[in-house]
Amino acid sequence: MDDIEQKVREIVRDVMGMDINTVDHNKNLKEVEEWDSFNNLMVISEIEDAFRIKFTANDIYGVDTIAKIISIVKKKVGTNPS
Amino acid sequence: MEQIKELLKAKDIGRVKSSLQHINPSYKECLLLNKLLREHMGMFSEETKIKVAAVGSYTLNNLQEPLWLSLVKKGFQPEIIIGKYNQYMQEILDANSRIRKSDPDILLVLLDTETFLEGVLSSLLGKSLQEMLDAVEMKIGHLKAMLAEVKRSMKAHIILSNLVIPYYSPLGMRDAGAEEGVRALVAGINRRISGIAGEFGNITLFDVENFASYWGKKHLTADRYWYLGRLYISNDLSMRFCGEIAVIIASYYGKAKKCLVVDLDNTLWGGVIGEDFVEGIRLGEGDPIGEAHAEIQRVILNLHENGIILAINSKNNTEDAETAFTHKGMLLKKDHFACIKCNWNDKAVNMIEIAKELNIGLDSTAYLDDNPAERESMKHKLPQVYVIDFPEDVAEVPRILKTLGIFDLLKVSNEDLKRTKMYLEEKKREVLKGSFADLTDYLYDLCMEVEISPLNERNIERITQLINKTNQFNLRTRRYTQEQVQAMADDGKHRIYAASLKDKFGEFGIIGVLVVEDKGEHWFIDTFLLSCRAMSRGVEKEFLRQTLARLDGPSLVCGEYLKTPKNAPVEHLYPDIGFKEKNGKWWFDKSKKRLEKVKWLKVKFNG
C-alpha cells in the first residue's frame, strides 16, 4: 500500500468512525452501514484538504468504492503537483 | 483550541465558557472541538438542558454539530435531532415520526426558496400573476396547517425561517420592481410568514433573508453540495447560521445579556478626556474617527432604548469624565447610565461593584473597552463577563456592535423598557435608605403596594420570562416554555399567580410567580420565584400568605428547595416563615397555623 492509499484509508476511517480493515478497496460503499451521502461529502472534503485537490460534482457522484477515490486522487495529484 | 484543551484539563469551567465566546471555528474545527467538549460534558452539568429538533425543505445534516456548539456557547446542554431532507410535512403530521416522538423544547422549521416554491418559480414565464399567487397561497396553506399541528400536538416553541430572495430571476432585469417578478413574490411570501408568526404566538421568526444578505447569497450555498446532496447552507457559513439560531434560543430562554458596561477614552470618543479636554476629543462629524465613535454611541443608545442597562467603568477622574458630557457630539447623556464608576481602581473590582449595585449577575454583563490589556485582564479575572472584541481599527467597531447578537432584543417587553428608569429610581431609594432609623421605617416609607393576579393573556409572557431567567430567588428553578405554562393553567390541577409591585418611586411591574399544584392530600409549590429587584421587602411572604389563604381544597401545603449554584439566598426561606421539615420537603398546615402578616405592604388580590 503506498502513501496515498494509506492516507485515504485513514481519512475514511476517521470520518466514518469505522473499522476500515473490514472494508475491501472494491467493496461497494453503499453496502457499508456507516456510509451515506452526507458522510460521503465529508470524506471528500477531508481528502480535498489533505491533498490540496478539488473534486468536481461528477467526481463525487461517481465515487462508490475506496479504489475509485484513490484513483481520482492519484490522477489529480499527478496533474497537480504542489 | 489548544487553550480550551488546557482549560478543560484544568477543569476551569468559567474560563472554558469564556474562551468559547471568542472562537469562530471552521466547520472542521467545530467537529474536533465538539468531540473534545463531549468528553468533558460532566463539567457542563449545571447548564440548561435543551432538546432542539430541526426539520426543513433541505438537507440539514451539516447543521447538527455547529448548532450543538452554538448552544453550548450560550450555556445549554443541548440534544439535537435532525429531520430528513424535505420531509418536514410528514415528520410533523405523522404522530409516530422520530421528530414527534422526541418531543423537543424547540422546533426549527427551515425552508429554502427553491424547494418551498417548487413548481411555482420554475415555469414563471408561462403563468399569469393570479395563477402564481394561487399556487403560493396553497403552499402557505400547507405550511399553516403544519404549524397548527405543531401547536396542537407538541410542546415545542417554533423557530420559523423565512425565504431568501433569489439573486436570479427568469425575467432577468425586468424583475426589478415588477409586480409579477420573483423578488416581489418572495418578499410578499416573507411578509405572510411574519404575519403567521405573529398570529400563532408560539413562533419566533428567523430572518434567513437578512442573514443571507449580510454574508452574501453567493456564499450561502456551496454549488456542488447543493446538487450532490441538497445542502443549502454551506459548511463555511453553517457556524454563523447556527450562531444566529442560538441567539434566538438564548433570548427565548432569558440567557441574553442585560447590561453593557463601557470604557470612556478611545471607546465612547477618540482621545483622552483628561489630557485632550472637551475641545480636543474626537467625536461627531467632520472627522472619520469622530464619526465612528458617534456611530458607536448611536448603537449603544439604541441598546438603551431596547431596555439594555448601561454602565461606565473607566480609569479617569470623575470631574474630567463629567466634562465630556458637555461635548455637543455626546449622544449618550449621564442619565442613560444606571451606574458610573470613574476611578483608578482595578476594573474587575469596579465591575463586581457595578453588578452588585445593579443587582444583576456578572454573567448578565458585557464589557466594551478599546484597551487590549484591560480586556485580557477582565477575561482572566472575571470569565463570566462577556468581553466584546475591539479591533485596532475603530472603524470596524460599529459593525461589530450591530451584529453582536448577545443582547436580548427579541421580545422587548414593557418591563424591559422601564428597566433603566427603575435602576435610577433604585438609586434614589438607596439614598433614602441612609436617612432612616431602621429598615422597618424605610419599608413603611416606601408605601409599597403588591397586586396579585392569576395567569391571564396579558401576564403570561412576563411570567414565562421570569420562570426562565430567575436564578437567585427561585426555590425549584423549573423552566417552562410559554406553551407549557399555558398547558398547566388549563389542566385543572395547577394555579398560577403573578405578583406585581409599586412604591412611591415607581412601578416594578410583575416581579413574582407562584405555581401551585393540587396533589389531592396537599398543595405542592411547584414554582416560587421573585425577581431580585424585589427582594428584601417581605413581598414573598405576603405573596405566599395571601395566595395560600385563598386556595380551596387541602389545607396542607408542601414546599421544596432544590439547590443550584445560584439560589443560596432562599435556602432557608421555608423554615424562616414557619414551614416544618419532613422527608426532605417543607410542610405547612393552614388549618393549624397562620403565616405572619407583613405590615408595611398593601395587598390587592384579583380574582
Interface residues (C-beta under 8 A of the other chain):
Chain A: S37 F38 L41 S45 E46 D49 T56 A57 I60 Y61
Chain B: K28 T59 N61 N62 D223 R224 Y225 Y227 L228 G229 L231 N235
